[in-house]
Amino acid sequence: MTVSSHFTHKNGLLHAENVPLDTLAAHHGTPLYVYSRAALKEAWDSYQSAIKGRNVLICYGMKANSNLAVLNEFRQWGAGFDIVSGGELARVLAVGGDASKVVFSGVGKQAWEMQAALKAGVKCFNVESEAELDRLAQVAQETGHIAPVSLRVNPDVDAKTHPYISTGLKENKFGIAIEAALAVYERAGTYPSLRVVGLDCHIGSQITEVSPYLDALEKLIQLIKTLAQRGINLHHLDLGGGIGIRYTNEQPLSPGELIDKVFATLQAHGLDHLQLVLEPGRSLVGNAGALLTRVQYLKPGDARNFAIVDAAMNDLIRPTLYEAWHDVEAVSPRETGPDTPVYDIVGPICESGDWLARQRQLNLQPHDLLAIMSAGAYAFSMSSQYNTRPRAAEIMVDGQQVHVVRPRETVESLFESERILP
Ligand SMILES: *Cc1c(COP(=O)(O)O)cnc(C)c1O
């Protein structure tokens, strides 16, 4: 059993939908990112069926996987987008995305990015500091726009996730402290070039329980009531992204559980007229992808056995960055028993941190194909060319069809724009 029903073994061979992964490796080489369109659709539908006619906008947190093919599927299905840079805005526009469904997040927006977003007509800027508010007001005024604004508040709740992906605590750099938010909203009201439209938070990622969201929601509701008393009425409430996925045996909350509980709470406070915005990233794409890699060498040792593969931390940095656990499946598994060795799966990069999985019992031979599962989110999008390694190709499987959605980079392309001194 793999963590995704769209990556399954049939006749002893791991498939993406109806395509055997050994065929993909033979045609396109390794390492190789393989995505399942059906898995994307299933994840999207899990949000759609949870909405049940309520006013909810799903803005895909596109930094998880910003390939144009992925964006274009979500766009066709009606998604908005949560962007964190001018570059991401350009990607949304490149696939014909509707800017009025785009929210712009991030602590360090630059003036050019604000200009581009104002020109495109984004739904809202999620402003994260007073200094950013002032700059946005100035940029909007200079360019003759009125900027729609939400404040991203930091509700100081523990998302119970890895410290590097927890963002809603006082010690994190994100958002405006909730106690300070009223004053910043009032300041926003003094600028003719700003229009206050909402309230936003994003408390972390790979969240598996609903309680951190509800803790944050209670605090936001108090703020919404205080704002209303001061005559500041909001149109939408954005609870960010963060719903976790199953990497191994997690049982993450579902979109349905979250949306039902949020609306029940809003209704209890007479606030269910607000539009709810969610910014899911990982939960829409994480289990729609696998990273296919081939074993190069087996290196047995006294302390550890290493399986050296052709993918590395430049292709998937999550294990070394967050000590993240990814399931590793043999594409053509052999029988295992008590004597089957335990391997650390490592890449060729010159760093001890270059590992993809540790202590996995696998019956391996050189040249075997392995699939590192749950590599649809924060895999390619966090990849680099460290060690002058061309980034791997990305493939989207749709039933029996195979689409190359980004070809493998060539070595020459990595340095063709570099110049030596005259
Ligand atoms: C990264 C991010 C998201 C998406 O988070 P996931 O955990 O992948 O759902 C949403 N909103 C903001 C502001 C983010 O930074």
The ligand as a Tripos MOL2 file, in Angstrom:
@<TRIPOS>MOLECULE
LIG
   15    15     1     0     0
SMALL
NO_CHARGES

@<TRIPOS>ATOM
      1 C1          3.0850   28.2430    2.2320 C.3       1 LIG1
      2 C2          1.8460   29.0090    2.4620 C.ar      1 LIG1
      3 C3          0.6020   28.4130    2.2210 C.ar      1 LIG1
      4 C4          0.4370   26.9700    1.8370 C.3       1 LIG1
      5 O1          0.7300   26.1660    2.9470 O.3       1 LIG1
      6 P1          0.4900   24.5640    2.9090 P.3       1 LIG1
      7 O2          0.9600   24.1140    4.2470 O.co2     1 LIG1
      8 O3          1.3040   24.0210    1.8160 O.co2     1 LIG1
      9 O4         -0.9710   24.3420    2.7370 O.co2     1 LIG1
     10 C5         -0.5230   29.1880    2.3820 C.ar      1 LIG1
     11 N1         -0.4310   30.4960    2.7560 N.ar      1 LIG1
     12 C6          0.7450   31.0870    2.9970 C.ar      1 LIG1
     13 C7          0.7760   32.5070    3.3980 C.3       1 LIG1
     14 C8          1.9200   30.3760    2.8690 C.ar      1 LIG1
     15 O5          3.0850   30.9670    3.1220 O.3       1 LIG1
@<TRIPOS>BOND
     1     1     2 1
     2     2     3 ar
     3     2    14 ar
     4     3     4 1
     5     3    10 ar
     6     4     5 1
     7     5     6 1
     8     6     7 2
     9     6     8 1
    10     6     9 1
    11    10    11 ar
    12    11    12 ar
    13    12    13 1
    14    12    14 ar
    15    14    15 1
@<TRIPOS>SUBSTRUCTURE
     1 LIG1         1 GROUP 0 **** ****
